[in-house]
Amino acid sequence: MTVEVTSGKNATIAIITGASSGIGRQFAIDLDRDSRLDEIWLCARREDRLRELAESLSKPARILPGDITDKKWREQLLDEIKAERAQIHTLINSAGFGKFEAFCDLDCNERMVEVNCQALTAVTSLCLPYMKAGGRIINMASVAGFMPQYKGAVYAASKAYVISFSRALYQELKDRDITVTAVCPNPMKTEFFEVSGIEIDANPIKKIGIEDVEKVAAKALKRSDKGKDMSVCSLTAKTLRVISRILPHRLVLWFERKSGF
Ligand SMILES: NC(=O)c1ccc[n+]([C@@H]2O[C@H](COP(=O)([O-])OP(=O)(O)OC[C@H]3O[C@@H](n4cnc5c(N)ncnc54)[C@H](OP(=O)(O)O)[C@@H]3O)[C@@H](O)[C@H]2O)c1
């Protein structure tokens, strides 16, 4: 585990998983202006990306390259939190990925659950004892978590898990004055789509309501500061949330299948 510039022991820190790209990187840029934080800890597998980001921030930043599903990496993270007597103010669980094909045609179904659900839960669990009162957890979910998705069965289920987990934890941590916010954006143009293999511009349905990464991150931080358990940014995402509550999911899935969505 690599240690970069540090601000000393007992620092109040933010930990961001998935910080090497997309919205995780944007959160790091935004938190660089947060006066409550002394240090930002950046986590992802691509060390070069993390180093580049750390160098661009004005706050001391520490890079912790590794795979969040690797138990050894998580143990090292815990050791580092303990050794530095760090107090976690902000934990952002942004590491995640999605692949969209028929369940039987995908070879990464278990891996999606491992990264999006199991590792997110494990990182949250190891960080919680070191979280300050007044702190916050921001979990990247998705509109995909509002209802089941045809040819996105595991991804949508993994994000439904993140929403459900976050909302229950929000209530459990109220007495500790820690806020948990599930962020549910529509598609955002990030490397997510390179990994997923979907050509977003060629998909008329996925193209609807593409969200801006900067706006989604800013809104999520604002909602968490207001003590809200959900952050749903755009009108399209809010509409999808309402639809998911009104229409029978069987009907939505039937439509998705028939329309080749
Ligand atoms: N983009 C969208 O349309 C969209 C919409 C709704 C929700 N989301 C969710 O938002 C979150 C962030 O996505 P994004 O759009 O920012 O995508 P992204 O640009 O692909 O970022 C994903 C991040 O996760 C990290 N990551 C993936 N697997 C990892 C692993 N095993 N260990 C450690 N780090 C890992 C990646 O870093 P390394 O590759 O360097 O490890 C990267 O930093 C995800 O949870 C995603 O499901 C995205």
Ligand as a Chemical Component Dictionary entry (heavy atoms), coordinates in Angstrom:
data_LIG
# 
_chem_comp.id                   LIG 
_chem_comp.type                 NON-POLYMER 
_chem_comp.pdbx_formal_charge   0 
_chem_comp.three_letter_code    LIG 
# 
loop_
_chem_comp_atom.comp_id 
_chem_comp_atom.atom_id 
_chem_comp_atom.alt_atom_id 
_chem_comp_atom.type_symbol 
_chem_comp_atom.charge 
_chem_comp_atom.model_Cartn_x 
_chem_comp_atom.model_Cartn_y 
_chem_comp_atom.model_Cartn_z 
_chem_comp_atom.pdbx_ordinal 
LIG N1  N1  N 0  -21.972 5.606  -15.296 1  
LIG C1  C1  C 0  -23.226 5.281  -15.116 2  
LIG O1  O1  O 0  -24.049 5.330  -16.038 3  
LIG C2  C2  C 0  -23.729 4.898  -13.730 4  
LIG C3  C3  C 0  -25.096 5.064  -13.477 5  
LIG C4  C4  C 0  -25.583 4.710  -12.223 6  
LIG C5  C5  C 0  -24.719 4.217  -11.261 7  
LIG N2  N2  N 1  -23.394 4.048  -11.543 8  
LIG C6  C6  C 0  -22.530 3.496  -10.487 9  
LIG O2  O2  O 0  -21.607 4.497  -10.093 10 
LIG C7  C7  C 0  -20.413 3.884  -9.625  11 
LIG C8  C8  C 0  -19.232 4.517  -10.324 12 
LIG O3  O3  O 0  -19.345 4.288  -11.694 13 
LIG P1  P1  P 0  -18.694 5.259  -12.769 14 
LIG O4  O4  O 0  -19.767 5.665  -13.703 15 
LIG O5  O5  O -1 -17.891 6.287  -12.115 16 
LIG O6  O6  O 0  -17.799 4.195  -13.558 17 
LIG P2  P2  P 0  -16.234 4.127  -13.800 18 
LIG O7  O7  O 0  -15.734 5.405  -14.368 19 
LIG O8  O8  O 0  -16.027 2.865  -14.582 20 
LIG O9  O9  O 0  -15.639 3.965  -12.340 21 
LIG C9  C9  C 0  -15.668 2.751  -11.636 22 
LIG C10 C10 C 0  -14.603 2.803  -10.574 23 
LIG O10 O10 O 0  -14.640 1.592  -9.814  24 
LIG C11 C11 C 0  -13.332 1.092  -9.682  25 
LIG N3  N3  N 0  -13.388 -0.354 -9.535  26 
LIG C12 C12 C 0  -14.078 -1.243 -10.279 27 
LIG N4  N4  N 0  -13.860 -2.489 -9.849  28 
LIG C13 C13 C 0  -13.006 -2.398 -8.791  29 
LIG C14 C14 C 0  -12.392 -3.340 -7.928  30 
LIG N5  N5  N 0  -12.613 -4.647 -8.051  31 
LIG N6  N6  N 0  -11.562 -2.888 -6.971  32 
LIG C15 C15 C 0  -11.328 -1.558 -6.816  33 
LIG N7  N7  N 0  -11.880 -0.631 -7.603  34 
LIG C16 C16 C 0  -12.708 -1.038 -8.585  35 
LIG C17 C17 C 0  -12.622 1.528  -10.967 36 
LIG O11 O11 O 0  -11.222 1.648  -10.757 37 
LIG P3  P3  P 0  -10.092 0.648  -11.276 38 
LIG O12 O12 O 0  -10.520 0.123  -12.604 39 
LIG O13 O13 O 0  -8.874  1.548  -11.348 40 
LIG O14 O14 O 0  -9.992  -0.371 -10.218 41 
LIG C18 C18 C 0  -13.202 2.927  -11.139 42 
LIG O15 O15 O 0  -12.473 3.846  -10.369 43 
LIG C19 C19 C 0  -20.561 2.385  -9.886  44 
LIG O16 O16 O 0  -20.938 1.756  -8.677  45 
LIG C20 C20 C 0  -21.694 2.312  -10.894 46 
LIG O17 O17 O 0  -22.405 1.104  -10.788 47 
LIG C21 C21 C 0  -22.877 4.399  -12.744 48 
# 
loop_
_chem_comp_bond.comp_id 
_chem_comp_bond.atom_id_1 
_chem_comp_bond.atom_id_2 
_chem_comp_bond.value_order 
_chem_comp_bond.pdbx_ordinal 
LIG N1  C1  SING 1  
LIG C1  O1  DOUB 2  
LIG C1  C2  SING 3  
LIG C2  C3  SING 4  
LIG C2  C21 DOUB 5  
LIG C3  C4  DOUB 6  
LIG C4  C5  SING 7  
LIG C5  N2  DOUB 8  
LIG N2  C6  SING 9  
LIG N2  C21 SING 10 
LIG C6  O2  SING 11 
LIG C6  C20 SING 12 
LIG O2  C7  SING 13 
LIG C7  C8  SING 14 
LIG C7  C19 SING 15 
LIG C8  O3  SING 16 
LIG O3  P1  SING 17 
LIG P1  O4  DOUB 18 
LIG P1  O5  SING 19 
LIG P1  O6  SING 20 
LIG O6  P2  SING 21 
LIG P2  O7  DOUB 22 
LIG P2  O8  SING 23 
LIG P2  O9  SING 24 
LIG O9  C9  SING 25 
LIG C9  C10 SING 26 
LIG C10 O10 SING 27 
LIG C10 C18 SING 28 
LIG O10 C11 SING 29 
LIG C11 N3  SING 30 
LIG C11 C17 SING 31 
LIG N3  C12 SING 32 
LIG N3  C16 SING 33 
LIG C12 N4  DOUB 34 
LIG N4  C13 SING 35 
LIG C13 C14 SING 36 
LIG C13 C16 DOUB 37 
LIG C14 N5  SING 38 
LIG C14 N6  DOUB 39 
LIG N6  C15 SING 40 
LIG C15 N7  DOUB 41 
LIG N7  C16 SING 42 
LIG C17 O11 SING 43 
LIG C17 C18 SING 44 
LIG O11 P3  SING 45 
LIG P3  O12 DOUB 46 
LIG P3  O13 SING 47 
LIG P3  O14 SING 48 
LIG C18 O15 SING 49 
LIG C19 O16 SING 50 
LIG C19 C20 SING 51 
LIG C20 O17 SING 52 
# 
